[in-house]
């Protein structure tokens, strides 16, 4: 066979599993919203490694006026939060208190409990994004390394 870069295929598959657990549904691999989500996540991970986003954490009042990659990082963060917030709104509309379909439903049901004061929608957005980033990036990278390792050392297959 011919060589190819498995990055996108692996990321698509892994992220779809994470989306299924978090949002209760998977996406078609060519779904425009899903591809936009993956592109934003990939770009955000790449930008997070650069200096400007780190400087923004130390000097937010100054850095918001300076152009640079941190501006894209901030914009992507807002777009990702918006994506998750839209999913939460849809979940609220058809929430069944007797049946939890996914992570968002479970979190919303905990928020509705009288003692659920520690559960807030802002935290739900952050948790969902943490699941997406940690679940997708870490798992996909591990699988890519395993494939590379097996290609270099075929005797371990």
C-alpha positions as CSV (number, residue, x, y, z in Angstrom):
1,X,0.0,0.0,0.0
2,X,0.8,3.7,-0.1
3,X,1.9,5.7,2.9
4,X,-0.7,8.1,4.3
5,X,-1.1,10.4,7.4
6,X,-3.6,8.7,9.7
7,X,-4.0,11.9,11.8
8,X,-7.4,13.0,10.6
9,X,-8.9,9.6,10.4
10,X,-7.9,8.7,13.9
11,X,-8.9,12.1,15.3
12,X,-12.3,11.8,13.6
13,X,-13.0,8.4,15.1
14,X,-11.8,9.2,18.6
15,X,-13.6,12.5,18.7
16,X,-16.8,10.9,17.5
17,X,-16.7,8.5,20.4
18,X,-16.1,11.4,22.9
19,X,-19.0,13.3,21.3
20,X,-21.2,10.3,21.7
21,X,-20.5,10.1,25.4
22,X,-20.7,13.9,25.9
23,X,-23.5,14.9,23.5
24,X,-25.3,11.7,23.1
25,X,-24.9,11.4,19.4
26,X,-22.1,10.9,16.9
27,X,-21.5,12.9,13.8
28,X,-21.1,11.8,10.2
29,X,-17.5,12.1,9.4
30,X,-18.1,14.7,6.7
31,X,-20.5,16.7,8.8
32,X,-19.6,20.4,8.4
33,X,-20.1,21.3,12.1
34,X,-18.1,18.3,13.2
35,X,-15.2,19.1,10.9
36,X,-15.3,22.7,12.1
37,X,-15.1,21.5,15.7
38,X,-12.1,19.3,14.9
39,X,-10.4,22.1,13.0
40,X,-10.9,24.5,15.9
41,X,-9.7,22.0,18.4
42,X,-6.6,21.1,16.3
43,X,-5.8,24.8,15.8
44,X,-6.3,25.6,19.5
45,X,-4.0,22.8,20.6
46,X,-1.3,24.0,18.2
47,X,-1.7,27.6,19.4
48,X,-1.6,26.7,23.0
49,X,2.0,25.6,22.6
50,X,3.1,29.0,21.4
51,X,4.3,31.9,23.6
52,X,1.5,34.5,23.0
53,X,-1.3,32.5,24.7
54,X,0.9,32.0,27.8
55,X,1.7,35.7,27.9
56,X,-2.0,36.5,27.7
57,X,-2.5,34.6,31.0
58,X,0.0,36.8,32.7
59,X,-0.9,40.2,31.1
60,X,-4.6,39.9,29.9
61,X,-5.2,43.7,30.1
62,X,-2.3,44.5,27.8
63,X,-2.3,41.5,25.5
64,X,-5.9,42.0,24.4
65,X,-4.7,45.1,22.5
66,X,-1.7,43.4,20.9
67,X,-2.2,41.4,17.7
68,X,-0.9,37.8,17.6
69,X,-1.8,34.2,17.8
70,X,-3.4,34.6,21.2
71,X,-6.2,36.5,19.5
72,X,-7.0,33.5,17.4
73,X,-6.7,31.3,20.5
74,X,-9.2,33.5,22.3
75,X,-11.6,33.5,19.3
76,X,-11.4,29.7,19.0
77,X,-12.2,29.4,22.7
78,X,-15.3,31.5,22.3
79,X,-16.4,29.5,19.3
80,X,-15.8,26.2,21.1
81,X,-17.8,27.4,24.1
82,X,-20.6,28.5,21.8
83,X,-20.7,25.1,20.1
84,X,-21.0,23.3,23.5
85,X,-23.5,25.9,24.8
86,X,-25.8,25.2,21.7
87,X,-25.7,21.5,22.5
88,X,-26.6,22.3,26.1
89,X,-29.6,24.4,25.0
90,X,-30.9,21.6,22.8
91,X,-30.4,19.1,25.7
92,X,-32.5,21.4,28.0
93,X,-35.3,21.5,25.5
94,X,-35.8,17.7,25.4
95,X,-34.4,16.7,28.8
96,X,-36.1,13.6,30.3
97,X,-35.7,13.7,34.1
98,X,-36.2,9.9,34.2
99,X,-33.5,9.0,31.6
100,X,-30.0,10.3,31.1
101,X,-28.7,9.9,27.6
102,X,-25.2,11.3,28.0
103,X,-22.8,13.4,30.2
104,X,-24.7,16.7,29.5
105,X,-28.1,15.1,30.6
106,X,-26.5,13.7,33.7
107,X,-25.0,17.1,34.6
108,X,-28.2,19.0,33.9
109,X,-30.1,16.5,36.1
110,X,-27.6,17.1,38.9
111,X,-28.0,20.9,38.5
112,X,-31.8,20.5,39.0
113,X,-31.4,18.7,42.3
114,X,-31.9,20.9,45.4
115,X,-28.4,20.1,46.6
116,X,-26.8,20.5,43.2
117,X,-25.6,23.9,44.0
118,X,-22.0,23.0,43.0
119,X,-23.2,22.2,39.4
120,X,-23.4,25.3,37.2
121,X,-23.8,25.7,33.4
122,X,-20.5,27.5,33.1
123,X,-18.8,24.5,34.7
124,X,-20.7,22.1,32.4
125,X,-19.3,23.9,29.4
126,X,-15.8,23.7,30.8
127,X,-16.2,20.0,31.7
128,X,-17.5,19.2,28.2
129,X,-14.6,21.0,26.6
130,X,-12.2,19.2,28.9
131,X,-13.7,15.9,27.8
132,X,-13.4,16.8,24.2
133,X,-9.8,18.1,24.3
134,X,-8.4,15.5,26.7
135,X,-10.3,12.6,25.3
136,X,-9.6,13.4,21.6
137,X,-6.1,14.8,21.6
138,X,-4.6,12.4,24.2
139,X,-6.2,9.2,22.8
140,X,-5.6,10.1,19.1
141,X,-1.9,10.9,19.9
142,X,-1.5,7.6,21.7
143,X,-3.0,5.7,18.8
144,X,-0.7,7.5,16.3
145,X,2.3,6.7,18.4
146,X,1.3,3.0,18.7
147,X,0.9,2.8,14.9
148,X,4.3,4.5,14.4
149,X,5.9,2.1,16.9
150,X,4.4,-0.9,15.1
151,X,5.6,0.4,11.7
152,X,9.1,0.9,13.0
153,X,9.2,-2.4,15.0
154,X,6.9,-4.8,13.0
155,X,8.0,-7.8,15.1
156,X,5.9,-6.5,18.0
157,X,2.7,-6.6,16.0
